[in-house]
């Protein structure tokens, strides 16, 4: 999966309205839509869409959307 596709799917999963505003350098925790629910939605997204098992500690290690993408493609 390319990063642009990942960004679109991730934005949809965690209910970010404007995926076009996201880049690999975006600090996802600074997004107005980011919340504790986003963590759970991201875990489900990784599990169902990417067939990857992650936890909140994996997400805590990430700072940017690019970091999440790297986690998805490891």
JOHUCOR-V861208 format. One record per residue. SS is DSSP state (2 for helix, 1 for strand, 0 for the rest). PHI is phi as a letter, one per 20 degrees, with the letter a starting at -180 (none if undefined). NEAR is the number of other C-alpha atoms within 8 Angstrom. Layout:
SS;PHI;NEAR + SS;PHI;NEAR
This chain:
0;none;5 + 0;f;5 + 2;f;9 + 2;f;6 + 2;f;8 + 2;g;10 + 2;f;12 + 2;f;10 + 2;f;8 + 2;f;10 + 2;f;12 + 2;f;10 + 2;f;10 + 0;d;11 + 0;m;7 + 0;e;9 + 0;f;6 + 0;d;7 + 2;f;10 + 2;f;6 + 2;e;5 + 0;e;10 + 0;c;9 + 0;f;9 + 0;e;8 + 0;f;9 + 0;e;9 + 2;f;9 + 2;f;7 + 2;e;6 + 0;f;7 + 0;f;4 + 0;e;8 + 0;f;11 + 0;b;7 + 2;f;6 + 2;f;7 + 2;f;10 + 2;f;10 + 2;f;8 + 2;f;10 + 2;f;11 + 2;f;12 + 2;f;9 + 2;g;11 + 2;f;13 + 2;f;11 + 2;e;8 + 2;e;7 + 2;d;8 + 0;l;7 + 0;c;8 + 0;e;7 + 0;c;9 + 0;c;7 + 2;f;8 + 2;f;6 + 2;f;8 + 2;f;10 + 2;f;7 + 0;f;6 + 0;e;9 + 0;d;10 + 0;c;11 + 2;f;15 + 2;f;11 + 2;f;10 + 2;f;11 + 2;f;10 + 2;f;8 + 2;f;7 + 2;f;9 + 2;d;6 + 0;f;4
